[in-house]
Amino acid sequence: MTPVLSVRGLSVTFDTSQGPVQALTDISLDLAAGETVAVVGESGSGKSTLASCVNRLLADNGRITAGTIALGDHDITRAPESAMTAIRGRRIGLVPQDPMTNLNPVMTVGAQITEALEVHGLASGRTARERAVDLLGQAGIDRPGARYRQYPHEFSGGMRQRVLIAMALACRPEVLLADEPTSALDVTVQRRVLDQMTTLTTELGTGVLLITHDLALAAERADRVIVMHRGRIVESGDAAAIIASPQHEYTQRLLAAAPAMSEVKVAPPTTTEETETLLEVSGAVRRYRIRGQREQLRAVDGIDLTIPKGRTVAIVGESGSGKSTAARLALRLERADAGTIRYRGTDLSGLRGQDLLAYRRAIQPVFQNPYASLDPRYTIAQVISEPLRVHGVGDATTRRKAVEALLDRVALPVAYADRRPHELSGGQRQRVAIARALALDPELVVMDEAVSALDVLVQEQILDLMVSLQRDQGLSYLFISHDLAVVQLVAHHVYVMRAGRIVESGDPATVFHSPQDPYTQQLVAAVPRPRQQAS
């Protein structure tokens, strides 16, 4: 039987300011109808470049130098753009990694899904609108009829990703390219979305090429796994066999670095750390108006939490639960409608001028989206040194030395200092964002899904860095995440949020291994597990 997708001897080169860079070398793979093949590897290994080649959406400085790509019986390696326009969306669906830059900010999300159906002649008018609402619901969006009329900025990061998934599934494609499709999703929604993808493969014979750095996800969902390293395939085969007995040294390193629900690496607190409160949130409420509705949405609904000095406090919960809103309140990027937030006993609502600037120096953010949080006009050196310039720290020479030291701390080559964000992968950009947050030696770092875009090797390095900084400097963290295994690794205390409220809190090991609230039980049950370990 002819595979729905066949790649043979594919090589790709990018022309950069430092000269040509070989991104892919002699890549070959087949994807059968109804099969899921996972491509795993660290950030920069070539996973997303492979997906871009299949969809013929390489960056302008990239070129295929060898090999072929066949969609069914048709070679599309050098197909004209007019032919690819008809293929994209209709025969090859794409769920890209970054939800914000792939949604039109001036169109409602419903209109964007409807447009996909109408462009390919699958539905029009009321039928297209009804189908779009159904797709939003299937992708895990609550109240899809109302959400249809909203704009991307009114959605959380995870909800925007679900919209992209709905768009990709709209035309029921033969091949689905899923490039880190669930990196922004909590485990419960991730399971629903991936279940929907599985339905496609079984009912429609859709082949899924799943690009991911989540080995547990690959082990649970894929029929076969392809491991990539520095643009080459180093190992491939049955998913269960590779997870159980990896042969290549690089695959073994990936598996060894993957966090497990039984591991812990937090810095042990001292007596001082246990008693001194750094940030205290009491009865905080944050409401938003939703267009077309009278009732306001309570994104944060009367929460209480405490962050002691030198401790890591985590908030977990599904997308839209209020985690990121709580983080923005702590950063004073938004004001609470009720309740108080105190830093070292001082109410944040009263901070002005130099006092507010001093607070902004002491508490630094690392946001969820590494594509939107870096200025594309700046070099990496300018991005990282910007906080130092704003706060008048050092001169040009000392700031450059600080940039180089920070790049080294987040495991990036010093040579990257003169590159720009578009020349880096998503995981590399997030490491730059983390380096920028550390530039001012803050007391508290708010990390909003800060490691969700990182592969397990880099994630391990960043988590180790977090723990060592905490141990050596008494740094505190507010750690927002949907990855329960990572939270158990680094958090001293965890709060579980749902619909703006805290439903359970305590020591992570206790909360995750003996959850009391039904919602926490759902979160734990949805954690991906290899097929041979699945219950």
N, C-alpha and C positions, 0 to 999 in steps of 0.2 A: 504493500500500500504506500502511495506517495505521501510523505510527511506534509503537514500544512505549512511548515516552515523548514527550510534547509539552508544552512550556512556552511560554506566550504572554503577553507584556506583564507579567511578574511584577515586582512592587515590594514591598519589605519595609521596615518601620520598627521600630526598637527604642526603647523608652522607657527612658531612663537618668536618673541623678541630675542630669546636665547638660542634660536635655531630650531630645526625640525625635532619633534618628539614622537617616538614610536609609541602609540597608545594601545594598539592591538597587534598581535603577531600570530598568524596562522590559526585563527579560531575556526573550529568546525563543530557543528551541532545539528541535531534533528529534533523537531517538535512534532509529535503525532497528534491527531485529532483526539480531543478529550484528555490529553496528558498535561500535567503540570511539571515543568522543569524549573528548578530554582538555580539561579546563578548567585553564588555567594563569594565574598572576598572583602578585603579592607577598602576603605575609601581611597579612590585613585587607582584601583586595580583594573579598571576598564569596564566594569559592569554596565554603567549608564551609557558609556560610549557604544557598547554593543547594541543596546536598545535603540539608541539614536540611529545607528546604521540600518537596523531592520526597518525602521520607519522612515529612513532617508531624511533625517533631520539633523545631520551633523552641523556643527558650527561652521561658519564661513571659512575658517582657517584649517578645517579638517578635510581630509580626502582619503577615499578608499584606494589603496595602492595595489591590492591583490585580492583575489577571491571573488566569490559570488554569493548572492542572497536570492533564494527562490521562494516565492509564495505559491504553494501548490506546484503546478506545472510551469509557472511563469517566472522567468528571471527578471527581477526588479532592480538589479544592481545599478543599472544605468538607465532606468526607465525615465521618460521625460516628466517634468514636474506636473503637467496636466494629468498624466496617468496616476501619479502618486496622490494628487489631490482627491481623486475619486476613490482611491484605496484607503487612505487614512480615514479612520472613523468608521467607514463602512465594512472593510475587510480586516483592517488592523486597528484595534482599539488601544488607547494609551491612557494609563493612569500615571501621570508624572509625579516627581518627588515633591515639588514645591507647589502648594495649592494657591498661594496668593498671586504669583506671577503668571499663572495659567488660567485665571478667571478674569473676565472683563469687569473692571470696577464700576462701569457706568451702565451695566445691564443687570437685571434681576437674575438670580440663579435659575429660576424657572424658564426665563426667556432663552438662556444659554443652552439649556437642555432641549427645549423646543426647537431652537435653531438647528441643532445637530440632526434632529429627526427630519426637519423640513429640507435641509440642504441635500440629504441623501434620498429624498422622496419616499420616506417611510410613513409619514403621517403629516397632517397639516391641520390648521385651525384648532377647533375644540378637541379633536381626537389627539393631536400632538400635545396639547396642554394637559389632557387627562393622563396620557402616557407619561409625561414628565413628572406629574405628581406621584404616580405609581412608582416610578423609578426612585424618586427621593425617599419614599417610604421604604422601598426594598433596600436602599443603602443605609438605613438606620436613622433617617432624619425624623424627629418627632414633629407632629402637626404639619405634615408635608404640604397641605393645602395653603396654610398661612405662610409657610417658609418659601413657597414658590415665588411670592411677591417681594421677597427681601433681597438685599444686595450683599455681595461677598463680605463687605466690612462689618455687616451685622451678624456674621457667623464666627464661631471660634475656629481655631486652626484645624481641629479634627473634623468639624462639621464641613469646612470648605473642602477637605480631602474627600469626604463622602460625596459631595456634589460632583467632584471630578470622577469618582468611581461611577456614579449614576450616568454621567455623560459618556463614559467609556463603554458602558453596558447598553446604552440606548439603542445602538444599531445591531446588536447581537453579532459581533465580529467573529471571524474564523480564528484569529490570533489576538490574544490580549497581552499587551506589554504592560506589566505592572511593575513600575520602577519605584521601589520602596513605598508601596501603596498604603501601608498601615503604620508607617513610622510615627505619624501624628495622632494615632487612634489609641484609645484605651482598650484593654483586653476584651471587654464585653462587646464593644462595637466592632473591634477587629474580628472577633469570631463570627459575628453576624455577616460582616462584609465578605469574609473569606468563604463562609458557607454559601453565600450568593454566587461567588465565583465558581465554587465546586458544582453548584447547580447548573451553571452554564456549561461546564465541561461535560457533565453527564447527559444533559438534555439536548444540547446543541452541538456537541462535538468540538467545542472551542478549545484550542490549545493555549495554555497560559505559560508565558515566560515570566517568571517571578524573580525580579531583581531585589535582593535583600541582604542586609548584614545580620539579620536575626536568624541564627542557626537553629534555635528551637522552633521557630516558625517554619523554616525550610524542612526540618525533620518531620514536622507534623503534617505539612500540607503538600509536599512535593513527591512525585513518583521517582524522579531522578534529581540528583544534585550535581552541578558543575562548579568547581572551585577555581576561581581566577586569582592570579597573583602577578602583578606588574605586566598586565596585558596579555598573559598567556593562561591557557587552561593547564592546571597542574594535577588535577584529579577529577574524575567524573564516574558516575555509576548510580546504582540503587541508593536511594536516600537513607534507608534504614541501615544498609551495610556500611556506608561511609561514616555515618554518625557513630555506629557501634565499633567500627575498626578502621579508622583513617590510616591510609598508607603513606601519604606525603607529609613531610615534616611541617609544612605550612598549614595544612588542614589540622594537624595535631595541635599546633599553636592556637588556631582559631577556637577549637573546642575547649582547650584548656583555659582560655580567657573568657569564655561565655559565663556570665553569672548564673548561679543556681540559687534556688529558694532556701537552701540550707547553709549558705555561706554568709559570713559577717566579717567586715574589715574596719568597722568604725573605730575612731580613736577613743580610748577609755577616758571618761571624764574625771576631773579632779574634784575635790570638795568645793573649791571656789567656783568652778564652772557650774556646779549643780545649783548654787544658791543665787548667783548674780543674773538678773534678768536683763536681756538686751532689748528685746522688742516684745510688747504685750498688746494684744488685740482683744478688746472687750465689747461684745454685743454689736459688732460691725455689720452694717447693712448697706448694700449698694443696689439701687434700683435703676432700670432702664425702661424707656418708653419703646414700645414696638409699634411701628407704623401699622395703622389699620386696626389696632386693638385698644380698647379702653384700659384694660388692666395692665399694670406695669409688671415687668419681669424682675423678680428679686434674684439677681445673680448671686449675691451674697446675702444671707438671711439670718443675721444675728449670731455670727460665729465668735467664739472665744479661742484664742491660742496664745502660747507663750514660746519664745525662743530664748533659751539661756545662752550666755556667752560660751563660746567654744563648743557648741553643740550643733548637730544637724537635725532639723525638724522638717519632715516631709509631709506633703499633702498629696493624696492620691484620689482618683475618682474619674468617672467617665468624662468625655469631652462635653463641655457645656455645664459641668457641675459647679463651676465657680472658682476653680483652682487659680486660673490666670487672673481673674478679677481680684482675688485675695492678694495675689502678688503685686498687682498694680496699686492696690491700696497701701501695701507696705512700703512701696517705693515712692509714695506720694505723687504718683502719676495721675491718680484719680482721688477724689475726696469721698469719704464715707457719708451717706445720707443720715446715718445714725450710728451711735456707738463711738468709741474712742480707740485711737492707736497711739501708743506711747513708745518712744525710744529713750531708754535710760531715764524713764520717768517723765519725759517732756512730751506733751501732746503735739502730734505732728500738725494738727489743723492750725496751730498758731505760728508755725514757722514762716518767716519772711526773709528776704534779702540774703545777707551773709550767713544767717543761721540755717536757712534752707540749703544754701550752697554747701555749707559744712556737712549737713546731713547727706546730701547727694554724694559727697566724697566718701563718707563712711559706709554707705550702702550702695552696692553696684549690681546692675542686672546682667544676666545672660539670657537673651530672649530665645523663644522657640524656633524662630525662622532665620536661619543664617543667610538666606538670600536677601531678605528685606532689611536686616539690621546692620548691614555694611554699606557704606557709601560707595557706589560703583566708580565714582570719579577719583577716589583716593587710592594711593598705593597701600599695601598692607602696613608698611611702616607708619604712614599717616593715620590709618585707622587706629592702630594700637597706641600711638603717641597722643592722639587727640585729647584724652582726659588729662594728660600731663600738661598739654598746652593750655587747656581751659582753666586749670587750677594753678597755672604759673609755676609748675614744678620743673626745675632744671633748665638747661639751655639745649641748643640743638645737638651738641655732641653727647651730653649725658643722656638725653632722651633717646638718641640712636642706640647707645649702648644698652639702655633699658629695654628697647624693642627687641634687640638681639637676644638678650637674656630671657625675655618673656616667650619668644618663639621657641627657644630651646626647652623651656619648662613645659610647653604644650606639645612637644614632639614634632615641631615643624622646622625644616631647614632654614637657616639664616638667609639663604639666597631668595626665599620667598618674600623678603621685606620689600623688594622693589617690584613685585607683581601686583596685579589688581584683582579684586574679588572674582571676576569672571574667569580668571585663569586657574581657579582652585575648585576642587570638588566641594560638594555640600558639607561633608565631614570636615574637610580642611578649613572651610569658612567658619564652621562653628568653633574650631580650635582658636581661630583668630579672635572671635568674639569673647571667648573665655580669657585669652591673653589680655585683651583690652580691659576686661572687668577686674583683672588682678593688678593692673598698672599702678593704681593709687594705693595699694595695700589696704583695702577696705576692712572694716570689722565684720560686715555682714554681706554675703553675696546671695542674691536671689536668682536661683537657677530654674527658669521656666522651661521644662522639657529640654534642658541644655545638652543632654547626651543622647537624645533619641535619634539624632541624625548620624551618630558615630558608629563605626564598625566596632566589633568587640575588642580588638587589639588596642585601638586608640581609646575606646571607652575605658578599658582597664587602666591605661596610663593616666587618663584624666581623673578617674575615681581615686587612684593611688595618690595623685597630686593633691586632690581635695583633702584626703585624710592626712597626708604629711603636713600640709599647710595648717590644718586644724591642730595637729599635734604640736607643731613647732611655734605657731604664731597665735593660737587661740582663735582662729577664724571661725565664724559662725555661718551656717547656710540655712536658707529656706529653699527646700528642694521640691519642686513641682514635677511630678512624674506619673506616667501610667504604667511604668515597668516595675512590678512588685519585687522582682528579684534584685534589681538595682537598688531599690529603696531599702530592702533588708540588708544589703551590703553596707550602706553608708549612713543610714539614719539611726538616731538615738530614740526618736519619738515620731510616730506617724498619726496623722489625722485623715480619716476617710470622709470625703465630701460627696454629697448627692443632692442635686437640685438646690444648691446654695447653702445647705446645712451640713454640719458635722454629725455623722451618724455613729461614729466609733473612733476611739483613739487609744493609744498606748504604745508599749514596746512593740516594734515591728514583728519580732518572732512570735509573740503572743497573739497579736492581731491577725497575722496571716496564717498561723498554724492552728489557732483556735478561735476563728472569727465568730462573733456573737450576733452581729446584725445580718439579716438576710442579704442585703446588698453587698456587704463585704464577702460573704460566702460566694456570691455570684462572681465577684472579681477574681477570687482565688481559683474557682472552678474553671474560669476561662483562660487561665495562663496556658500558653502553648506547651505541649509536651511531645517528644518523639513518639511516633506511632506505636513502637513496641512497648512504650511506657504509659501510653494513654489509658485512662480508666474507662 
